[in-house]
Amino acid sequence: MHNDEIGIVTRSGGRRLRWLAVAVPLFGVVAAFGMVEHVPEPIPVRIVIEPLALSATSVGDSGTIIYFQEDRFKRSDTLATLIERLGADEDEAATLLRSSRAARPFRLLLPGTTVQARVDEVGRLRSISFLTDRDTLLSVDRLGDSFSRFEQQADVARGIEMRSGEIKTSLFAATDAAGIPDGIAVQLADIFGGDVDFHRDLRRGDHFGVVFETFYHGGKTIRFGRVLAADFYSQRKTYRAVWFQDPWERGGYYTPDGENLRKVFLRSPLEFSRVTSGFGLRRHPIFQQWRAHQGVDYGAPIGTRVKSTGDGVVSFAGRRNGYGNLIVLRHHGGYSTYYAHLRNFALGLRAGRRVVQGEIIGYVGQTGWASGPHLHYEFHLHNQNRNPLTMAFPTAQPILAIELAAFRRTAEPVIARLDLLKSGDLALLE
């Protein structure tokens, strides 16, 4: 390039703006290779800033911007309050409710359910969806001025979690500290309830490990499943349990050797409470006289669920003298159990009905001769009162010999996980 050509670039302000980007890199190349003997004088550079008028561009028709919203259905919610909280106009709920078929699925909404919605910029509800307890994704979508319902099987993934904890005050406090869901903690109490009395036997330093199912949808935890294996160390003894289901879909918890952990009776009819009065001689809290206490009293808030401690038949459900509201269950082998001072009975419970171990039969109350809310529990054998806290209960049937190989294949990997948890705890202690 000749010098006079460069001079043309510098003389015209308009051409400077067009050619400056080209001229500068060329000088860079010349300097890099040293091809020119006489370096020209530097070209003055002036920055020119001019405002540019932008033409207005339409962003689309009203209602085409979509917002994705998510919230949880609360116990106090109605469909209208939920939809408004998701950002839609209050009239949208009325529009949805007019379509009875589309609105019907919302009767399945349980408190705590995550609800997702798409709402446009003018507040119209485009769609609303949630995952049901049957693992189906239920969606209600706008079609013109009405709504239509769609349902499909959700893509639910199953995972396995392992947690361990140490008892300092109670089982629930320990499971909370370990990040274990309440539903899993209740299962732990049920699994070992025949061997460990969680009201009396727990000591500071007792510890446990648990392997359980977790289910995910869209990368989020939607629920927790069954305990697959667990161990519990208490009173210098370790108890271990493995879940196994036979080909006839009969499932239960067994020791690693195949012995059934299920006892004919549970130790306690309540999941968590405290013993306020034991079996034997005591001073009656109302009559202030020394009398034989023929059962065990469990202090618990009014409304606490009461479980059947064994399979049986309801022989009495009604009000009886000082017992207040009372349930009597008759069991095989001459056993019977009494549940007294109840606030009310489970729905449909009546004489002659069969119940299974762990079934909810009533709720703690303060009826009859009761100085406070509690459950009075009696255990009878051939019409003689026995202490349920010291009775030795027989176990249920062990794994059948024909199923032992299948049981071991199921047990080995989950027991290995428990061993891993245990070694991890020991490493932390060291």
Residue pairs with C-beta under 8 A, 6 or more apart in sequence:
1 26
3 40
6 23
6 40
6 43
8 15
9 15
9 16
9 19
9 20
9 23
9 43
10 16
10 43
10 44
13 46
13 48
16 46
17 48
20 45
23 43
30 36
59 65
62 121
62 122
63 120
63 121
63 122
63 124
64 120
64 121
65 120
65 121
66 118
66 119
66 120
66 121
66 126
67 87
67 118
67 119
67 120
67 121
68 116
68 117
68 118
69 86
69 87
69 116
69 117
69 118
69 119
70 86
70 114
70 115
70 116
70 117
71 82
71 85
71 86
71 114
71 115
72 112
72 113
72 114
72 115
73 82
73 109
73 110
73 111
73 112
73 113
73 114
73 115
73 130
74 82
74 111
75 111
77 111
79 93
79 96
79 97
79 103
79 106
80 90
80 93
80 94
82 115
83 90
83 92
83 93
83 96
83 117
83 125
83 128
84 90
84 93
86 115
86 117
86 119
86 125
86 128
87 117
87 119
87 123
88 117
88 119
88 123
88 124
88 125
89 123
89 124
89 125
92 123
92 124
92 125
95 125
95 145
95 146
95 147
96 102
96 103
96 125
96 128
96 140
96 147
97 103
98 146
99 146
99 147
99 148
101 149
102 140
102 146
102 147
102 148
102 149
103 140
103 147
104 149
105 132
105 138
105 140
105 149
105 151
108 132
108 133
108 138
109 115
109 130
110 133
113 130
113 131
114 130
114 131
114 220
115 128
115 129
115 130
116 128
116 129
116 130
117 125
117 126
117 127
117 128
117 129
118 125
118 126
118 127
118 128
119 125
119 126
120 126
124 142
125 142
126 141
126 142
127 139
127 140
127 141
127 142
128 139
128 140
129 137
129 138
129 139
129 140
130 137
130 138
131 137
131 138
131 154
131 217
131 222
132 138
135 153
135 154
135 156
135 215
135 217
136 151
136 152
136 153
136 154
137 151
137 152
137 153
137 154
138 149
138 150
138 151
139 149
139 150
139 151
139 152
140 147
140 148
140 149
140 150
141 147
141 148
141 150
154 217
155 217
156 215
156 216
156 217
156 222
157 215
157 216
157 217
158 213
158 214
158 215
158 216
158 225
159 213
159 214
159 215
159 216
160 211
160 212
160 213
160 214
160 228
160 417
161 211
161 212
161 213
161 214
162 209
162 210
162 211
162 417
162 420
162 421
163 178
163 179
163 180
163 209
163 210
163 212
163 421
164 178
164 207
164 208
164 209
164 210
164 421
164 422
164 424
164 425
165 174
165 175
165 177
165 178
165 180
165 207
165 208
166 174
166 205
166 206
166 207
167 174
167 202
167 203
167 204
167 205
167 206
167 207
167 208
167 234
168 174
168 177
168 204
169 204
170 202
170 272
171 185
171 188
171 189
171 198
171 202
171 272
172 182
172 185
172 272
174 208
175 181
175 182
175 184
175 185
175 188
180 210
181 224
183 224
184 210
184 212
184 224
184 227
186 271
187 212
187 226
187 227
188 208
188 210
188 227
188 230
188 232
189 198
189 271
189 272
190 266
190 271
190 358
191 227
191 230
191 241
191 253
191 261
192 198
192 230
192 232
192 239
192 241
192 261
193 266
193 267
193 268
194 261
194 262
194 263
194 265
194 266
194 267
194 393
194 395
195 239
195 261
195 263
196 202
196 232
196 234
196 239
196 267
197 267
197 268
197 389
198 268
198 272
199 268
199 273
199 274
199 275
199 298
200 275
200 389
201 234
201 235
202 234
203 234
203 235
206 232
206 233
206 234
206 235
207 232
207 233
207 425
208 230
208 231
208 232
208 233
209 230
209 231
209 418
209 421
209 422
209 425
210 227
210 229
210 230
211 227
211 228
211 229
211 230
211 414
211 417
211 418
211 421
212 224
212 225
212 226
212 227
212 228
213 224
213 225
213 226
213 228
214 221
214 223
214 224
214 225
215 221
215 222
215 223
215 224
215 225
216 222
226 243
227 241
227 243
227 253
228 242
228 243
228 414
229 240
229 241
229 242
229 243
229 411
229 414
229 415
229 417
229 418
230 240
230 241
230 418
231 238
231 239
231 240
231 241
231 418
231 422
232 238
232 239
233 239
239 261
240 255
240 256
240 415
240 418
241 253
241 254
241 255
241 261
242 253
242 254
242 255
242 256
242 407
242 410
242 411
242 414
242 415
243 251
243 252
243 253
243 410
243 414
244 251
244 252
244 253
244 254
244 399
244 403
244 406
244 407
244 410
244 411
245 251
246 400
246 403
246 406
247 403
252 260
252 261
252 262
252 396
253 260
253 261
253 262
254 260
254 261
254 398
254 399
254 407
254 411
255 261
256 411
256 415
258 398
258 399
258 404
258 407
259 395
259 398
259 399
260 395
260 396
260 397
260 398
260 399
261 395
262 357
262 395
262 396
263 393
263 394
263 395
263 396
264 310
264 331
264 333
264 335
264 393
264 394
264 395
264 396
265 309
265 310
265 331
265 335
265 337
265 357
265 379
265 388
265 391
265 393
266 307
266 309
266 310
266 357
266 358
267 309
267 388
267 389
268 298
268 309
268 377
269 298
269 306
269 307
269 308
269 309
269 337
269 339
269 375
269 377
270 298
270 300
270 304
270 305
270 306
270 307
270 364
270 375
271 305
271 307
273 298
273 299
273 300
273 304
273 375
274 298
274 299
274 300
275 296
275 297
275 298
275 299
275 389
276 297
276 298
276 299
276 374
277 285
277 293
277 296
277 297
278 293
278 296
278 297
278 387
278 389
279 293
279 294
279 295
279 296
279 385
279 387
279 388
279 389
279 390
280 292
280 293
280 387
281 290
281 291
281 292
281 293
282 290
282 291
282 293
283 289
283 290
283 291
284 290
284 291
285 371
286 369
286 371
294 378
294 385
295 338
295 340
295 376
295 377
295 378
295 379
295 385
295 388
296 376
296 377
296 378
296 387
296 388
296 389
297 374
297 375
297 376
297 377
298 364
298 374
298 375
298 377
299 372
299 373
299 374
300 364
300 373
300 374
300 375
301 364
301 373
302 343
302 363
302 364
302 365
302 366
302 373
303 343
303 363
303 364
304 363
304 364
304 375
305 360
305 363
305 364
306 327
306 339
306 342
306 360
306 361
306 362
306 363
306 364
306 375
307 357
307 358
307 359
307 360
307 361
308 329
308 337
308 355
308 356
308 357
308 358
308 359
308 361
309 337
309 357
309 377
309 379
309 388
310 329
310 331
310 335
310 337
310 357
311 331
311 332
311 354
311 355
311 356
311 357
312 329
312 330
312 331
312 332
312 335
312 336
312 337
312 354
312 355
313 329
313 330
313 352
313 353
313 354
313 355
314 327
314 328
314 329
314 330
314 349
314 350
314 351
314 352
314 353
314 354
314 355
314 361
315 328
315 329
315 330
315 336
315 351
316 326
316 327
316 328
316 351
317 326
317 327
317 328
317 345
317 349
317 350
317 351
318 325
318 326
319 325
319 326
319 367
319 368
320 326
320 368
321 368
322 368
322 369
323 338
323 340
323 341
323 368
323 369
323 376
324 340
324 341
324 342
324 365
324 366
324 367
324 368
324 369
324 370
325 340
325 341
325 342
325 343
325 344
325 345
325 362
325 365
325 367
325 368
326 338
326 339
326 340
326 342
326 368
327 338
327 339
327 342
327 345
327 349
327 361
327 362
328 336
328 337
328 338
328 339
329 336
329 337
329 339
329 355
329 361
330 336
331 337
334 381
334 382
335 379
335 380
335 381
336 380
336 383
337 377
337 378
337 379
337 380
338 376
338 377
338 378
338 379
338 380
339 361
339 362
339 375
339 376
339 377
340 368
340 375
340 376
340 377
340 378
341 364
341 365
341 366
341 367
341 368
341 370
341 373
341 374
341 375
341 376
342 362
342 363
342 364
342 365
342 367
342 375
343 362
343 363
343 364
343 365
343 366
343 367
344 362
344 363
344 365
345 361
345 362
345 363
346 359
346 360
346 361
346 362
346 363
349 355
349 361
349 362
355 361
364 373
364 374
364 375
365 373
366 372
366 373
366 374
370 376
377 388
378 385
378 388
379 385
379 386
379 387
379 388
379 391
380 386
399 407
